[in-house]
Amino acid sequence: MFLNGMLYATKTLENPWSFDTYVQQGGYEAWKKILRGELTSDEVIDIVKASGLRGRGGAGFPTGLKWSFMPRKAPGQKYVVCNSDESEPGTCKDREILIYNPHALVEGMAIAGFAIGATAGYNYMRGEFMDEPYLHFEQAVNEAYAAGLLGRNVQGSGIDFDLYPSLGAGAYICGEETALLESIEGKKGQPRFKPPFPASFGVYGRPTTINNTETFAAVPWIIRHGGERYLAVGKPNNGGTKIFSVVGDVNAPGNFEIPLGTPFSKLLELAGGVKGGALKAVIPGGSSAPVLPANIMLDCTMDYDAIAKAGSMLGSGAVIVMNDSRCMVRSLLRLSYFYQHESCGQCTPCREGTGWLWRLVDRIEHGRGRMEDIDVLDSVADNIMGRTICALGDAAAMPVRGMIKHFRDEFVHHVEHKRCAAGTAAALATT
Amino acid sequence: MSQNKHAVLSEHACHEIDRWVAKYPPERKQSAVLAALREVQHENGGYLTNELMDAVADYLGLPAIAVYEVASFYSMYELKPVGRHNIAVCTNISCMLRGSDEIVAHIEQKLGIRLGESTADGKFYLKKEEECLAACASAPMMQVDHVYYENLTTAEVDRILDSLE
């Protein structure tokens, strides 16, 4: 079993975050190979393409393909940007990469910079990470400079790469890549129209490649061991390992790095099984992913294709487990409140629609719902989807549609009885 | 720019802002706005004033509105006076499933304030945290002055809050 074998390889060691620990695990070998001139940028991109690595932030876009979109041989400044704005409810994997294995991210970003022709990189961490995660990453960057692995003409290779830790200040929307770019520029985090895509117009209007923390952190292993070996760890089209944050009603919540394609039942077992009752439902990919009922989930393997086929998405890999005492209306209310608060306000369907979703769910949860509200909810969600600049509108709408699709009877029960079908007296008392 | 306005910012704040400005291209000082606001808010006991925001704008050579709109957009900036210890309890879905509502209720009762309020003695500010704070596997959790405290119990909350000056 490949548990915590790559991204969390240092996690159980002494001083897991230190340069020495990372080097003892084969760290910086891939970067040094590049510095010695043993790989061209085309070769690096080909290896990443062969690995089947897909974006770990949520969209699952093939990383090698994304890198190949960069006008990498064109003159002028280009950038590599890391999205460490980990904010998708349920997700807590990148924070542990930053804390326990920050050098993998430093090395991964340096390799990416070489591959796409960028000589500067920013790692944008959410503002709430200003203490431990930020400080560990900053320390790793400083250690890499001190070891002569970053800077100008690194080890006489003719390769330049400077890396800067950066911080947000509290805004879910900054996890959207173009909002993140705006935030690096010192502005409000409001997403940009695409196209132009960041590969042609990114930070400061320069070509930029943005990937998630976990994506970059996987790159050193891939370059060191080869794309085919990485792919073989997972399953076709779903290469390598993925970190799953298994949270909610389980006995041993935690982050588990396992091969893509591992059965959900195995992952649940790693997290100690369901706590407080039988398995009712799982949100398999962060709060924006549609919920799946237990019977569907137990047949799934944990990879992009299997979860998509089941009607949801692997997303960020946050696996939110709910037992059979949980009220789905109340769970949706918490999520809908979150999305209406975090909508940046640019697009009317999202700004107004997320507010409507929240108020409708609130009305149903608190016994003031009408039967037609359930269909209105569904239609508001439908009218948001695909009609906004960025994916936050979809992210707010998808959980609503998933809940109504699979747990419509609970919404009906709330309307008919003005109270909850599931749950305990205590849960009712708080509503 | 007037000498006066610069004097609003401490020497340490200016040094810190300069350190951040150096991370960005020379003509892109605006990139340091977030860090500048974080620093001056920290030195001012946890909240921003118009005077401080104007001073940051002046120092970075920006129109004041460019600073105001950032300060009002991001949730980690406070635009009104708040208590000096910032308590943020995550109540998003994963923490909700693991008892964060009881943690909030306990703190509200202990401090005699509601979410979004500060204690009369100016010691505590109980922030209304809207976001998930990315420590879901060790829920329930809170941040106190930006330090994470995880796997909370009400007894643990008491210990942490009682230990603050």
Interface residues (C-beta under 8 A of the other chain):
Chain A: Q77 E86 S87 E88 P89 G90 T91 C92 D94 R95 Y122 R126 G127 E128 F129 M130 D131 E132 Y164 S166 L167 G168 A169 G170 A171 Y172 S183 I184 E185 G186 K187 K188 G189 Y204 S245 V246 V247 G248 D249 P253 G254 N255 I283 S287 A318 I320 M322 R326 S331 R334 L335 Y337 F338 H341 E342 T430
Chain B: K23 Y24 P25 R28 Q30 S31 A32 V33 L34 A35 L37 R38 A66 E69 V70 F73 Y74 S75 M76 Y77 A88 T91 N92 I93 S94 M96 L97 R98 D101 E130 E131 C132 L133 A134 A135 C136 A137 S138 A139 Q143 H146 V147 Y148
